[in-house]
Amino acid sequence: MALSFAACADGEPGKFDYYVLTLSWSPEHCAEAKRDRLQCGGQRHYGFVVHGLWPQYERGYPDSCSAASGVPEAVVQDMLPLMPSEKLIRHEWEKHGTCSGKKPGDYFGMIRSTVRTIRIPDAFSNPGYPIDTTAAKIRRAFLDSNPGLELAVACKGKYLQEVRLCYDKAMHPRACGRDVRNHCPSSLVIMRPVR
């Protein structure tokens, strides 16, 4: 993991400070050897997809807070357009959603309603060619398209991995905690093309 998040074993559902909504750049995930067939092998080609909504402490985060029931199949199906991996949806619920203090339908409903408010910058809407840019330019493009957001950009080497957006518990933008910061080791950031 590019950013230094520290899990805390003493997580209690609903007891956290804020959320990080993580949007992964799907072409980067699909360039890896271990990838999801639905996300990377179908007719639909994805740009930014939801990786997860993570309850956070000001430093660190709670992890796997309860052995709550699984995600109902209807909720999984509703989430697939935003999170095109059943395995990821179920994993994110077990690891992060159980810490939210919400039921699966409410937790994933909150993700859906928040994602609808985010405007992906035009330049990053399904480009069919690689984009050479910088973390600062990615951040600026998101802020120009979404005034008031707080975010960090994470890379895997020189390739864009994800954008992390910070929200309070009512899903209003707020400042990110100290361990949610930009991490792109190279000054050049490449966004792989959507194919």
C-alpha positions in Angstrom: 0.0 0.0 0.0 1.4 3.3 -1.0 0.1 5.3 2.0 1.0 4.6 5.6 -2.4 3.6 7.0 -2.2 1.8 10.3 -5.1 -0.6 11.2 -6.3 -0.6 14.8 -7.5 -3.9 16.2 -9.8 -2.2 18.8 -12.3 -0.9 16.2 -15.9 -0.5 17.4 -18.7 -0.1 14.9 -19.6 3.6 14.4 -16.6 4.9 16.5 -14.4 6.7 14.1 -13.6 10.3 13.0 -14.3 10.5 9.2 -14.5 8.6 5.9 -12.1 8.2 3.0 -13.9 7.5 -0.3 -11.3 5.9 -2.6 -11.7 6.0 -6.4 -9.3 3.6 -8.1 -8.1 4.1 -11.6 -9.3 0.9 -13.2 -6.8 0.6 -16.0 -4.0 0.4 -13.4 -5.8 -2.4 -11.6 -6.4 -4.2 -14.9 -2.7 -4.0 -15.8 -1.9 -6.3 -12.8 -1.6 -10.0 -13.1 -4.3 -10.6 -10.4 -7.4 -8.8 -11.7 -11.1 -9.3 -11.6 -12.7 -10.7 -14.8 -15.8 -8.6 -14.5 -13.9 -5.3 -14.1 -11.2 -6.1 -16.7 -12.5 -8.6 -19.2 -16.0 -7.5 -20.1 -17.5 -5.2 -22.8 -17.6 -2.2 -20.4 -14.4 -0.2 -20.0 -13.9 1.5 -16.7 -12.0 4.7 -15.7 -12.5 5.6 -12.0 -14.3 3.0 -10.0 -15.1 2.9 -6.3 -12.5 0.9 -4.3 -14.2 1.6 -1.0 -15.5 3.9 1.7 -13.1 3.6 4.7 -13.9 4.8 8.2 -10.8 6.6 9.6 -9.4 7.8 12.8 -7.4 11.0 12.7 -4.5 8.7 12.6 -5.0 5.1 11.5 -8.3 3.3 10.9 -10.5 0.6 12.4 -10.5 -2.8 10.7 -13.0 -5.6 10.5 -15.1 -4.3 13.5 -17.7 -7.1 13.6 -18.7 -10.4 12.2 -21.9 -8.8 10.8 -24.0 -10.6 8.2 -22.9 -10.5 4.6 -24.0 -8.2 1.8 -27.4 -9.1 0.4 -27.3 -10.1 -3.3 -29.6 -7.2 -4.3 -27.1 -4.7 -2.7 -24.2 -6.4 -4.6 -26.0 -6.1 -7.9 -26.8 -2.4 -7.2 -23.1 -1.7 -6.5 -21.7 -3.4 -9.6 -21.8 -0.4 -11.9 -19.6 1.5 -9.4 -17.6 -1.3 -7.9 -17.4 -3.9 -10.7 -16.2 -6.8 -8.6 -18.5 -8.9 -6.3 -15.4 -10.1 -4.4 -14.3 -6.4 -3.8 -17.8 -5.4 -2.6 -17.9 -8.3 -0.1 -14.3 -7.6 1.1 -14.9 -3.9 1.5 -18.0 -4.6 3.7 -16.1 -7.1 5.9 -13.0 -4.9 6.4 -14.4 -1.4 6.3 -18.2 -1.4 6.2 -18.6 -3.3 9.4 -16.8 -0.4 11.1 -19.3 2.2 9.9 -22.0 1.2 12.3 -24.5 1.0 9.4 -26.3 -1.9 7.8 -25.0 -3.0 4.4 -27.8 -1.4 2.4 -27.3 1.9 4.2 -23.5 1.8 3.9 -23.5 1.1 0.2 -26.4 3.5 -0.4 -24.2 6.2 1.1 -21.5 5.4 -1.3 -23.9 5.5 -4.3 -25.4 8.9 -3.3 -21.9 10.4 -2.6 -20.4 9.2 -5.9 -23.3 10.9 -7.7 -22.1 14.2 -6.4 -18.5 13.8 -7.7 -17.7 15.2 -11.1 -14.8 13.4 -12.8 -12.7 16.0 -14.6 -13.4 15.9 -18.4 -9.8 15.0 -19.2 -10.0 11.9 -17.1 -13.4 10.6 -18.4 -12.4 7.4 -20.2 -9.3 8.5 -22.2 -8.3 6.1 -24.9 -4.7 7.1 -24.7 -2.1 7.4 -21.8 -2.1 10.7 -20.0 1.3 12.1 -18.8 0.6 14.4 -15.9 1.6 15.1 -12.3 -0.1 14.4 -8.9 -0.6 18.2 -8.5 -2.4 18.4 -11.8 -4.7 15.5 -11.0 -5.5 17.1 -7.7 -6.1 20.5 -9.2 -8.4 19.0 -11.9 -10.5 17.3 -9.2 -10.6 20.5 -7.1 -11.6 22.6 -10.2 -14.4 20.2 -11.0 -15.5 19.7 -7.3 -14.9 22.9 -5.3 -14.5 22.2 -1.6 -13.3 18.6 -1.9 -10.2 17.5 0.1 -8.2 14.7 -1.5 -4.9 12.9 -1.9 -3.5 11.2 -5.0 -1.8 7.8 -4.7 0.5 6.1 -7.3 2.0 2.8 -7.9 5.5 3.8 -9.1 4.9 6.3 -11.9 1.3 5.1 -12.6 -1.9 6.6 -11.1 -3.5 4.1 -8.6 -6.2 6.1 -6.9 -7.7 9.3 -5.7 -8.8 9.5 -2.0 -11.5 11.9 -1.0 -12.2 12.9 2.6 -15.7 13.3 4.1 -17.1 13.8 7.6 -19.7 11.3 8.9 -22.5 13.2 7.2 -20.6 12.9 3.9 -19.6 16.6 3.6 -16.0 17.3 2.4 -13.5 17.8 5.2 -9.8 17.9 5.7 -8.0 14.6 5.4 -6.1 13.2 8.4 -2.3 13.3 8.7 -1.8 9.8 7.1 -4.0 10.5 4.0 -1.6 12.5 1.8 -0.3 12.5 -1.7 2.1 9.7 -2.5 3.5 9.6 -6.0 7.2 8.9 -5.9 7.8 10.0 -9.5 7.3 13.6 -10.6 5.7 12.2 -13.8 2.4 10.4 -13.3 1.0 8.2 -16.1 -2.7 7.4 -16.3 -3.1 4.2 -18.3 -5.7 4.4 -21.1 -9.2 3.0 -20.7 -9.6 0.1 -23.1 
